[in-house]
Amino acid sequence: MSCPICSSKTDRAHRPFCSKRCADVDLARWLGGVYAIPSTDPDDLEEAIAAAEAEREKPH
């Protein structure tokens, strides 16, 4: 198995990474939003609430 950050051989102590450095790089990417999952939801909370209310009011 290779490190997902630098492709070096993994180290059992830091699996799936090769070192603490690569593990920290991965953590920084998560915390920085690099790995964020795209969403189709509105960014604005008020817009999301209005859309949900409009959907509820639609006749089914």
All heavy atoms as TSV, in Angstrom:
chain	resi	resn	atom	element	x	y	z
A	1	MET	N	N	0.852	-1.172	0.000
A	1	MET	CA	C	0.000	0.000	0.000
A	1	MET	C	C	0.896	1.233	0.000
A	1	MET	O	O	1.922	1.268	0.667
A	1	MET	CB	C	-0.888	-0.019	1.246
A	1	MET	CG	C	-1.751	1.186	1.376
A	1	MET	SD	S	-2.712	1.203	2.908
A	1	MET	CE	C	-4.273	0.688	2.272
A	2	SER	N	N	0.492	2.238	-0.738
A	2	SER	CA	C	1.286	3.472	-0.793
A	2	SER	C	C	0.543	4.623	-0.122
A	2	SER	O	O	-0.683	4.650	-0.061
A	2	SER	CB	C	1.627	3.826	-2.235
A	2	SER	OG	O	0.463	4.061	-2.962
A	3	CYS	N	N	1.298	5.565	0.365
A	3	CYS	CA	C	0.772	6.745	1.047
A	3	CYS	C	C	-0.070	7.564	0.066
A	3	CYS	O	O	0.379	7.862	-1.040
A	3	CYS	CB	C	1.940	7.568	1.570
A	3	CYS	SG	S	1.467	9.120	2.356
A	4	PRO	N	N	-1.291	7.952	0.459
A	4	PRO	CA	C	-2.134	8.734	-0.449
A	4	PRO	C	C	-1.638	10.169	-0.680
A	4	PRO	O	O	-2.088	10.834	-1.610
A	4	PRO	CB	C	-3.496	8.730	0.233
A	4	PRO	CG	C	-3.230	8.435	1.657
A	4	PRO	CD	C	-1.979	7.612	1.695
A	5	ILE	N	N	-0.709	10.615	0.137
A	5	ILE	CA	C	-0.189	11.977	-0.009
A	5	ILE	C	C	1.045	12.018	-0.903
A	5	ILE	O	O	1.117	12.790	-1.847
A	5	ILE	CB	C	0.142	12.596	1.373
A	5	ILE	CG1	C	-1.094	12.600	2.280
A	5	ILE	CG2	C	0.718	14.004	1.220
A	5	ILE	CD1	C	-2.280	13.382	1.756
A	6	CYS	N	N	2.041	11.146	-0.622
A	6	CYS	CA	C	3.304	11.228	-1.354
A	6	CYS	C	C	3.659	9.957	-2.129
A	6	CYS	O	O	4.691	9.916	-2.796
A	6	CYS	CB	C	4.444	11.574	-0.407
A	6	CYS	SG	S	4.880	10.224	0.707
A	7	SER	N	N	2.839	8.945	-2.027
A	7	SER	CA	C	3.011	7.668	-2.731
A	7	SER	C	C	4.179	6.815	-2.232
A	7	SER	O	O	4.526	5.830	-2.857
A	7	SER	CB	C	3.150	7.888	-4.236
A	7	SER	OG	O	1.994	8.525	-4.726
A	8	SER	N	N	4.784	7.184	-1.102
A	8	SER	CA	C	5.824	6.345	-0.507
A	8	SER	C	C	5.182	5.124	0.145
A	8	SER	O	O	3.963	5.082	0.356
A	8	SER	CB	C	6.596	7.116	0.566
A	8	SER	OG	O	7.299	8.179	-0.011
A	9	LYS	N	N	6.004	4.151	0.509
A	9	LYS	CA	C	5.511	2.971	1.192
A	9	LYS	C	C	4.970	3.380	2.569
A	9	LYS	O	O	5.573	4.197	3.262
A	9	LYS	CB	C	6.634	1.952	1.353
A	9	LYS	CG	C	6.170	0.651	1.918
A	9	LYS	CD	C	7.300	-0.348	1.969
A	9	LYS	CE	C	6.789	-1.637	2.603
A	9	LYS	NZ	N	7.866	-2.569	2.866
A	10	THR	N	N	3.835	2.814	2.964
A	10	THR	CA	C	3.223	3.191	4.240
A	10	THR	C	C	4.005	2.624	5.416
A	10	THR	O	O	4.699	1.624	5.306
A	10	THR	CB	C	1.771	2.706	4.338
A	10	THR	OG1	O	1.741	1.296	4.211
A	10	THR	CG2	C	0.903	3.334	3.279
A	11	ASP	N	N	3.858	3.290	6.538
A	11	ASP	CA	C	4.464	2.858	7.787
A	11	ASP	C	C	3.341	2.394	8.701
A	11	ASP	O	O	2.320	3.072	8.832
A	11	ASP	CB	C	5.223	4.026	8.423
A	11	ASP	CG	C	5.863	3.680	9.747
A	11	ASP	OD1	O	5.978	2.479	10.073
A	11	ASP	OD2	O	6.264	4.621	10.455
A	12	ARG	N	N	3.525	1.241	9.305
A	12	ARG	CA	C	2.484	0.653	10.154
A	12	ARG	C	C	2.024	1.635	11.242
A	12	ARG	O	O	0.839	1.700	11.569
A	12	ARG	CB	C	2.996	-0.635	10.773
A	12	ARG	CG	C	2.039	-1.235	11.771
A	12	ARG	CD	C	2.452	-2.609	12.137
A	12	ARG	NE	N	1.691	-3.459	11.237
A	12	ARG	CZ	C	1.753	-4.751	11.176
A	12	ARG	NH1	N	2.568	-5.400	11.933
A	12	ARG	NH2	N	1.010	-5.432	10.352
A	13	ALA	N	N	2.918	2.404	11.798
A	13	ALA	CA	C	2.584	3.339	12.875
A	13	ALA	C	C	1.695	4.489	12.408
A	13	ALA	O	O	0.992	5.100	13.216
A	13	ALA	CB	C	3.859	3.897	13.493
A	14	HIS	N	N	1.720	4.795	11.127
A	14	HIS	CA	C	0.960	5.949	10.610
A	14	HIS	C	C	-0.009	5.559	9.510
A	14	HIS	O	O	-0.467	6.421	8.757
A	14	HIS	CB	C	1.936	7.009	10.089
A	14	HIS	CG	C	2.920	7.464	11.101
A	14	HIS	ND1	N	2.586	8.277	12.150
A	14	HIS	CD2	C	4.238	7.187	11.258
A	14	HIS	CE1	C	3.648	8.494	12.890
A	14	HIS	NE2	N	4.670	7.837	12.375
A	15	ARG	N	N	-0.311	4.304	9.386
A	15	ARG	CA	C	-1.142	3.787	8.312
A	15	ARG	C	C	-2.423	4.578	8.156
A	15	ARG	O	O	-3.027	4.915	9.161
A	15	ARG	CB	C	-1.461	2.316	8.580
A	15	ARG	CG	C	-2.040	1.643	7.378
A	15	ARG	CD	C	-2.159	0.177	7.582
A	15	ARG	NE	N	-1.397	-0.475	6.525
A	15	ARG	CZ	C	-0.886	-1.670	6.607
A	15	ARG	NH1	N	-1.005	-2.356	7.692
A	15	ARG	NH2	N	-0.258	-2.182	5.602
A	16	PRO	N	N	-2.867	4.955	7.016
A	16	PRO	CA	C	-2.407	4.583	5.691
A	16	PRO	C	C	-1.313	5.493	5.144
A	16	PRO	O	O	-1.020	5.474	3.960
A	16	PRO	CB	C	-3.662	4.695	4.848
A	16	PRO	CG	C	-4.379	5.865	5.429
A	16	PRO	CD	C	-4.110	5.746	6.927
A	17	PHE	N	N	-0.716	6.310	6.004
A	17	PHE	CA	C	0.311	7.253	5.573
A	17	PHE	C	C	1.703	6.695	5.830
A	17	PHE	O	O	1.880	5.711	6.541
A	17	PHE	CB	C	0.129	8.597	6.287
A	17	PHE	CG	C	-1.255	9.140	6.137
A	17	PHE	CD1	C	-2.176	9.032	7.163
A	17	PHE	CD2	C	-1.664	9.721	4.954
A	17	PHE	CE1	C	-3.467	9.500	7.019
A	17	PHE	CE2	C	-2.939	10.197	4.794
A	17	PHE	CZ	C	-3.855	10.089	5.827
A	18	CYS	N	N	2.710	7.368	5.289
A	18	CYS	CA	C	4.094	6.928	5.475
A	18	CYS	C	C	4.734	7.577	6.693
A	18	CYS	O	O	5.711	7.083	7.229
A	18	CYS	CB	C	4.917	7.239	4.228
A	18	CYS	SG	S	5.114	9.007	3.939
A	19	SER	N	N	4.170	8.698	7.139
A	19	SER	CA	C	4.765	9.430	8.251
A	19	SER	C	C	3.719	10.319	8.914
A	19	SER	O	O	2.630	10.535	8.384
A	19	SER	CB	C	5.905	10.318	7.744
A	19	SER	OG	O	5.381	11.315	6.874
A	20	LYS	N	N	4.086	10.852	10.078
A	20	LYS	CA	C	3.195	11.788	10.764
A	20	LYS	C	C	3.013	13.043	9.920
A	20	LYS	O	O	1.943	13.633	9.901
A	20	LYS	CB	C	3.769	12.147	12.136
A	20	LYS	CG	C	2.888	13.130	12.890
A	20	LYS	CD	C	3.224	13.195	14.334
A	20	LYS	CE	C	2.459	14.203	15.136
A	20	LYS	NZ	N	1.267	14.784	14.602
A	21	ARG	N	N	4.066	13.439	9.204
A	21	ARG	CA	C	3.977	14.621	8.348
A	21	ARG	C	C	2.859	14.466	7.321
A	21	ARG	O	O	2.028	15.359	7.154
A	21	ARG	CB	C	5.308	14.884	7.642
A	21	ARG	CG	C	5.250	16.098	6.739
A	21	ARG	CD	C	6.441	16.119	5.759
A	21	ARG	NE	N	6.211	17.058	4.710
A	21	ARG	CZ	C	5.423	16.860	3.638
A	21	ARG	NH1	N	4.795	15.733	3.476
A	21	ARG	NH2	N	5.264	17.785	2.727
A	22	CYS	N	N	2.825	13.333	6.623
A	22	CYS	CA	C	1.788	13.125	5.609
A	22	CYS	C	C	0.403	13.023	6.258
A	22	CYS	O	O	-0.577	13.499	5.690
A	22	CYS	CB	C	2.093	11.898	4.765
A	22	CYS	SG	S	3.364	12.215	3.511
A	23	ALA	N	N	0.339	12.430	7.445
A	23	ALA	CA	C	-0.937	12.376	8.164
A	23	ALA	C	C	-1.408	13.786	8.506
A	23	ALA	O	O	-2.596	14.107	8.374
A	23	ALA	CB	C	-0.799	11.532	9.430
A	24	ASP	N	N	-0.475	14.647	8.907
A	24	ASP	CA	C	-0.822	16.036	9.230
A	24	ASP	C	C	-1.231	16.824	7.984
A	24	ASP	O	O	-2.129	17.664	8.042
A	24	ASP	CB	C	0.343	16.728	9.937
A	24	ASP	CG	C	0.546	16.220	11.360
A	24	ASP	OD1	O	-0.370	15.570	11.910
A	24	ASP	OD2	O	1.637	16.476	11.922
A	25	VAL	N	N	-0.583	16.549	6.860
A	25	VAL	CA	C	-0.961	17.199	5.597
A	25	VAL	C	C	-2.401	16.824	5.249
A	25	VAL	O	O	-3.214	17.680	4.882
A	25	VAL	CB	C	-0.009	16.800	4.449
A	25	VAL	CG1	C	-0.557	17.207	3.102
A	25	VAL	CG2	C	1.376	17.407	4.670
A	26	ASP	N	N	-2.741	15.555	5.406
A	26	ASP	CA	C	-4.100	15.098	5.123
A	26	ASP	C	C	-5.105	15.761	6.058
A	26	ASP	O	O	-6.162	16.217	5.622
A	26	ASP	CB	C	-4.168	13.572	5.256
A	26	ASP	CG	C	-5.521	13.030	4.861
A	26	ASP	OD1	O	-5.843	13.075	3.655
A	26	ASP	OD2	O	-6.259	12.566	5.755
A	27	LEU	N	N	-4.778	15.828	7.349
A	27	LEU	CA	C	-5.665	16.475	8.316
A	27	LEU	C	C	-5.872	17.944	7.963
A	27	LEU	O	O	-7.001	18.450	8.005
A	27	LEU	CB	C	-5.091	16.343	9.722
A	27	LEU	CG	C	-5.889	17.026	10.836
A	27	LEU	CD1	C	-7.306	16.445	10.920
A	27	LEU	CD2	C	-5.170	16.892	12.160
A	28	ALA	N	N	-4.809	18.626	7.577
A	28	ALA	CA	C	-4.917	20.037	7.190
A	28	ALA	C	C	-5.825	20.203	5.972
A	28	ALA	O	O	-6.591	21.168	5.883
A	28	ALA	CB	C	-3.538	20.622	6.909
A	29	ARG	N	N	-5.756	19.258	5.050
A	29	ARG	CA	C	-6.641	19.320	3.878
A	29	ARG	C	C	-8.095	19.164	4.286
A	29	ARG	O	O	-8.969	19.857	3.772
A	29	ARG	CB	C	-6.243	18.255	2.864
A	29	ARG	CG	C	-4.945	18.564	2.164
A	29	ARG	CD	C	-4.564	17.472	1.201
A	29	ARG	NE	N	-3.293	17.783	0.539
A	29	ARG	CZ	C	-2.684	16.962	-0.287
A	29	ARG	NH1	N	-3.195	15.783	-0.577
A	29	ARG	NH2	N	-1.548	17.323	-0.835
A	30	TRP	N	N	-8.368	18.234	5.212
A	30	TRP	CA	C	-9.744	18.073	5.699
A	30	TRP	C	C	-10.217	19.347	6.385
A	30	TRP	O	O	-11.330	19.834	6.129
A	30	TRP	CB	C	-9.837	16.905	6.678
A	30	TRP	CG	C	-9.993	15.586	6.023
A	30	TRP	CD1	C	-9.043	14.617	5.890
A	30	TRP	CD2	C	-11.171	15.066	5.380
A	30	TRP	NE1	N	-9.554	13.538	5.218
A	30	TRP	CE2	C	-10.855	13.784	4.893
A	30	TRP	CE3	C	-12.452	15.563	5.171
A	30	TRP	CZ2	C	-11.772	12.998	4.214
A	30	TRP	CZ3	C	-13.372	14.778	4.503
A	30	TRP	CH2	C	-13.023	13.515	4.033
A	31	LEU	N	N	-9.389	19.874	7.289
A	31	LEU	CA	C	-9.782	21.063	8.044
A	31	LEU	C	C	-9.906	22.295	7.158
A	31	LEU	O	O	-10.698	23.192	7.449
A	31	LEU	CB	C	-8.784	21.319	9.172
A	31	LEU	CG	C	-8.740	20.230	10.255
A	31	LEU	CD1	C	-7.630	20.529	11.249
A	31	LEU	CD2	C	-10.067	20.082	10.947
A	32	GLY	N	N	-9.137	22.342	6.084
A	32	GLY	CA	C	-9.184	23.482	5.169
A	32	GLY	C	C	-10.289	23.390	4.127
A	32	GLY	O	O	-10.483	24.291	3.331
A	33	GLY	N	N	-11.029	22.281	4.112
A	33	GLY	CA	C	-12.140	22.133	3.190
A	33	GLY	C	C	-11.761	21.620	1.813
A	33	GLY	O	O	-12.584	21.632	0.907
A	34	VAL	N	N	-10.528	21.172	1.643
A	34	VAL	CA	C	-10.084	20.664	0.345
A	34	VAL	C	C	-10.898	19.433	-0.055
A	34	VAL	O	O	-11.208	19.231	-1.222
A	34	VAL	CB	C	-8.573	20.339	0.365
A	34	VAL	CG1	C	-8.125	19.672	-0.918
A	34	VAL	CG2	C	-7.778	21.607	0.614
A	35	TYR	N	N	-11.250	18.609	0.935
A	35	TYR	CA	C	-11.981	17.381	0.665
A	35	TYR	C	C	-13.497	17.557	0.801
A	35	TYR	O	O	-14.218	16.595	0.934
A	35	TYR	CB	C	-11.535	16.270	1.615
A	35	TYR	CG	C	-10.101	15.843	1.470
A	35	TYR	CD1	C	-9.340	15.529	2.589
A	35	TYR	CD2	C	-9.498	15.728	0.227
A	35	TYR	CE1	C	-8.029	15.110	2.472
A	35	TYR	CE2	C	-8.184	15.319	0.100
A	35	TYR	CZ	C	-7.456	15.008	1.229
A	35	TYR	OH	O	-6.162	14.598	1.111
A	36	ALA	N	N	-13.978	18.765	0.785
A	36	ALA	CA	C	-15.409	19.018	0.954
A	36	ALA	C	C	-16.217	18.361	-0.152
A	36	ALA	O	O	-15.810	18.342	-1.315
A	36	ALA	CB	C	-15.671	20.519	0.970
A	37	ILE	N	N	-17.351	17.833	0.214
A	37	ILE	CA	C	-18.250	17.203	-0.743
A	37	ILE	C	C	-19.153	18.279	-1.332
A	37	ILE	O	O	-19.802	19.018	-0.580
A	37	ILE	CB	C	-19.094	16.115	-0.055
A	37	ILE	CG1	C	-18.171	15.040	0.500
A	37	ILE	CG2	C	-20.120	15.539	-1.016
A	37	ILE	CD1	C	-18.858	14.052	1.406
A	38	PRO	N	N	-19.198	18.411	-2.653
A	38	PRO	CA	C	-20.050	19.428	-3.265
A	38	PRO	C	C	-21.524	19.201	-2.911
A	38	PRO	O	O	-21.966	18.063	-2.792
A	38	PRO	CB	C	-19.840	19.238	-4.768
A	38	PRO	CG	C	-18.639	18.393	-4.908
A	38	PRO	CD	C	-18.475	17.630	-3.638
A	39	SER	N	N	-22.222	20.264	-2.751
A	39	SER	CA	C	-23.634	20.186	-2.383
A	39	SER	C	C	-24.471	21.043	-3.320
A	39	SER	O	O	-24.019	22.069	-3.804
A	39	SER	CB	C	-23.812	20.679	-0.945
A	39	SER	OG	O	-25.168	20.741	-0.609
A	40	THR	N	N	-25.684	20.619	-3.554
A	40	THR	CA	C	-26.617	21.421	-4.345
A	40	THR	C	C	-27.524	22.247	-3.447
A	40	THR	O	O	-28.364	22.987	-3.932
A	40	THR	CB	C	-27.482	20.512	-5.239
A	40	THR	OG1	O	-28.194	19.589	-4.411
A	40	THR	CG2	C	-26.623	19.769	-6.233
A	41	ASP	N	N	-27.338	22.118	-2.136
A	41	ASP	CA	C	-28.137	22.897	-1.192
A	41	ASP	C	C	-27.728	24.362	-1.256
A	41	ASP	O	O	-26.566	24.684	-1.468
A	41	ASP	CB	C	-27.933	22.399	0.237
A	41	ASP	CG	C	-28.496	21.006	0.445
A	41	ASP	OD1	O	-29.378	20.610	-0.337
A	41	ASP	OD2	O	-28.054	20.324	1.375
A	42	PRO	N	N	-28.683	25.266	-1.040
A	42	PRO	CA	C	-28.352	26.691	-1.035
A	42	PRO	C	C	-27.382	27.019	0.097
A	42	PRO	O	O	-27.466	26.451	1.184
A	42	PRO	CB	C	-29.692	27.385	-0.797
A	42	PRO	CG	C	-30.730	26.357	-1.026
A	42	PRO	CD	C	-30.091	25.016	-0.844
A	43	ASP	N	N	-26.457	27.913	-0.168
A	43	ASP	CA	C	-25.490	28.311	0.855
A	43	ASP	C	C	-26.145	29.133	1.954
A	43	ASP	O	O	-25.734	29.097	3.099
A	43	ASP	CB	C	-24.366	29.127	0.232
A	43	ASP	CG	C	-23.471	28.283	-0.649
A	43	ASP	OD1	O	-23.413	27.071	-0.436
A	43	ASP	OD2	O	-22.824	28.870	-1.534
A	44	ASP	N	N	-27.163	29.879	1.611
A	44	ASP	CA	C	-27.814	30.783	2.545
A	44	ASP	C	C	-28.895	30.039	3.322
A	44	ASP	O	O	-29.805	29.447	2.744
A	44	ASP	CB	C	-28.409	31.955	1.767
A	44	ASP	CG	C	-28.970	33.026	2.677
A	44	ASP	OD1	O	-28.650	33.044	3.872
A	44	ASP	OD2	O	-29.729	33.863	2.168
A	45	LEU	N	N	-28.825	30.059	4.622
A	45	LEU	CA	C	-29.785	29.355	5.465
A	45	LEU	C	C	-31.216	29.839	5.214
A	45	LEU	O	O	-32.139	29.032	5.123
A	45	LEU	CB	C	-29.421	29.521	6.938
A	45	LEU	CG	C	-30.341	28.848	7.944
A	45	LEU	CD1	C	-30.398	27.349	7.682
A	45	LEU	CD2	C	-29.892	29.131	9.354
A	46	GLU	N	N	-31.403	31.140	5.084
A	46	GLU	CA	C	-32.750	31.669	4.840
A	46	GLU	C	C	-33.310	31.147	3.517
A	46	GLU	O	O	-34.491	30.819	3.412
A	46	GLU	CB	C	-32.730	33.192	4.849
A	46	GLU	CG	C	-32.461	33.776	6.227
A	46	GLU	CD	C	-32.317	35.280	6.196
A	46	GLU	OE1	O	-32.569	35.896	5.138
A	46	GLU	OE2	O	-31.950	35.836	7.248
A	47	GLU	N	N	-32.454	31.053	2.509
A	47	GLU	CA	C	-32.870	30.530	1.217
A	47	GLU	C	C	-33.254	29.055	1.333
A	47	GLU	O	O	-34.231	28.603	0.739
A	47	GLU	CB	C	-31.731	30.703	0.213
A	47	GLU	CG	C	-32.107	30.418	-1.215
A	47	GLU	CD	C	-30.941	30.675	-2.158
A	47	GLU	OE1	O	-30.151	31.606	-1.916
A	47	GLU	OE2	O	-30.840	29.914	-3.144
A	48	ALA	N	N	-32.523	28.313	2.127
A	48	ALA	CA	C	-32.813	26.898	2.340
A	48	ALA	C	C	-34.147	26.721	3.050
A	48	ALA	O	O	-34.950	25.854	2.700
A	48	ALA	CB	C	-31.701	26.240	3.135
A	49	ILE	N	N	-34.398	27.547	4.045
A	49	ILE	CA	C	-35.657	27.471	4.784
A	49	ILE	C	C	-36.823	27.827	3.876
A	49	ILE	O	O	-37.855	27.153	3.860
A	49	ILE	CB	C	-35.614	28.396	6.023
A	49	ILE	CG1	C	-34.617	27.845	7.029
A	49	ILE	CG2	C	-36.996	28.528	6.646
A	49	ILE	CD1	C	-34.311	28.787	8.176
A	50	ALA	N	N	-36.680	28.873	3.075
A	50	ALA	CA	C	-37.743	29.283	2.152
A	50	ALA	C	C	-38.024	28.189	1.128
A	50	ALA	O	O	-39.188	27.909	0.808
A	50	ALA	CB	C	-37.371	30.582	1.455
A	51	ALA	N	N	-36.985	27.550	0.628
A	51	ALA	CA	C	-37.166	26.470	-0.342
A	51	ALA	C	C	-37.881	25.291	0.290
A	51	ALA	O	O	-38.752	24.671	-0.322
A	51	ALA	CB	C	-35.812	26.039	-0.902
A	52	ALA	N	N	-37.537	24.961	1.522
A	52	ALA	CA	C	-38.187	23.852	2.228
A	52	ALA	C	C	-39.656	24.159	2.476
A	52	ALA	O	O	-40.530	23.297	2.316
A	52	ALA	CB	C	-37.467	23.554	3.540
A	53	GLU	N	N	-39.966	25.400	2.873
A	53	GLU	CA	C	-41.355	25.782	3.100
A	53	GLU	C	C	-42.157	25.748	1.811
A	53	GLU	O	O	-43.302	25.301	1.783
A	53	GLU	CB	C	-41.415	27.173	3.742
A	53	GLU	CG	C	-40.955	27.166	5.178
A	53	GLU	CD	C	-40.886	28.566	5.766
A	53	GLU	OE1	O	-41.055	29.573	5.022
A	53	GLU	OE2	O	-40.654	28.659	6.989
A	54	ALA	N	N	-41.577	26.221	0.725
A	54	ALA	CA	C	-42.261	26.196	-0.573
A	54	ALA	C	C	-42.527	24.772	-1.001
A	54	ALA	O	O	-43.603	24.459	-1.567
A	54	ALA	CB	C	-41.422	26.920	-1.620
A	55	GLU	N	N	-41.601	23.863	-0.750
A	55	GLU	CA	C	-41.789	22.457	-1.099
A	55	GLU	C	C	-42.911	21.832	-0.287
A	55	GLU	O	O	-43.705	21.048	-0.800
A	55	GLU	CB	C	-40.481	21.686	-0.873
A	55	GLU	CG	C	-40.509	20.265	-1.322
A	55	GLU	CD	C	-40.680	20.113	-2.833
A	55	GLU	OE1	O	-40.239	20.987	-3.594
A	55	GLU	OE2	O	-41.278	19.100	-3.247
A	56	ARG	N	N	-43.006	22.200	0.975
A	56	ARG	CA	C	-44.082	21.682	1.840
A	56	ARG	C	C	-45.456	22.171	1.403
A	56	ARG	O	O	-46.446	21.466	1.578
A	56	ARG	CB	C	-43.838	22.080	3.282
A	56	ARG	CG	C	-43.153	21.017	4.088
A	56	ARG	CD	C	-43.142	21.333	5.546
A	56	ARG	NE	N	-42.025	22.251	5.768
A	56	ARG	CZ	C	-42.029	23.269	6.604
A	56	ARG	NH1	N	-43.078	23.535	7.329
A	56	ARG	NH2	N	-40.985	24.050	6.729
A	57	GLU	N	N	-45.519	23.383	0.870
A	57	GLU	CA	C	-46.792	23.985	0.478
A	57	GLU	C	C	-47.300	23.466	-0.866
A	57	GLU	O	O	-48.471	23.695	-1.200
A	57	GLU	CB	C	-46.675	25.501	0.472
A	57	GLU	CG	C	-46.472	26.083	1.854
A	57	GLU	CD	C	-46.222	27.560	1.840
A	57	GLU	OE1	O	-46.243	28.180	0.745
A	57	GLU	OE2	O	-46.003	28.124	2.916
A	58	LYS	N	N	-46.458	22.816	-1.643
A	58	LYS	CA	C	-46.873	22.274	-2.940
A	58	LYS	C	C	-47.909	21.178	-2.741
A	58	LYS	O	O	-47.772	20.348	-1.859
A	58	LYS	CB	C	-45.682	21.663	-3.678
A	58	LYS	CG	C	-44.793	22.611	-4.380
A	58	LYS	CD	C	-43.762	21.806	-5.159
A	58	LYS	CE	C	-42.803	22.686	-5.894
A	58	LYS	NZ	N	-41.774	21.912	-6.592
A	59	PRO	N	N	-48.983	21.195	-3.588
A	59	PRO	CA	C	-49.932	20.083	-3.504
A	59	PRO	C	C	-49.285	18.804	-4.035
A	59	PRO	O	O	-48.563	18.808	-5.027
A	59	PRO	CB	C	-51.078	20.521	-4.418
A	59	PRO	CG	C	-50.558	21.638	-5.234
A	59	PRO	CD	C	-49.344	22.181	-4.559
A	60	HIS	N	N	-49.520	17.710	-3.343
A	60	HIS	CA	C	-48.925	16.439	-3.755
A	60	HIS	C	C	-49.903	15.641	-4.481
A	60	HIS	O	O	-50.668	15.080	-4.663
A	60	HIS	CB	C	-48.390	15.674	-2.544
A	60	HIS	CG	C	-47.263	16.405	-1.883
A	60	HIS	ND1	N	-45.993	16.418	-2.396
A	60	HIS	CD2	C	-47.216	17.163	-0.776
A	60	HIS	CE1	C	-45.214	17.126	-1.613
A	60	HIS	NE2	N	-45.946	17.595	-0.624
